[in-house]
Amino acid sequence: ALVRVTCRAPVAWSVFVPVTIESEASVRVLRANLPRGAAVSPDDAPPQRRRFSGLSENYVKSGDPLTGYRLRRPVAAGSVLARDALEPAPVVHRGAQVTVRAESAGFRIETSGKALADAAPGQRVRVQQVASLKVVEGVVDNAGIVRVGP
């Protein structure tokens, strides 16, 4: 990387100086190979102090939560766990019975439905209502409730 150094007095000048950025952080390192889709527990990835060329912001730190995430791709033993290797784990699974909720100021309507796909919190999912067989779409919350409406 290059850093610009500037002086304005007595005579204005600037120069670019090459620098090497290094950081050290306590990050999570996998003990064993884990496949795509695996949940990672703190026991699977204990913290280790590591030195990085560049910044360590792309890696899962020792205090970061792992609950509610799964691996987006296979990760080898000894690898530092990268943030982009994790994705939210589904809380709604295809074929499972879910609660569908619509609410607004002063009222709440709930019904049961069958999820037509897997979905993680914040994702949209289609649900077939049990009573009417009508298909609706909503957003899954952290508790696995599908919220429809405004």
Secondary structure, 3 states (H helix, E strand, C coil): CEEEEEECCCCCEEEEEECCCEEEEEEEECCCCECCCCECCCCCCCEEEEEEECCCCCECECCCCCCCEEECCCECCCCECEHHHEEECCCECCCCEEEEEEEECCEEEEEEEEECCCECCCCEEEEEECCCCCEEEEEECCCCCEEECC
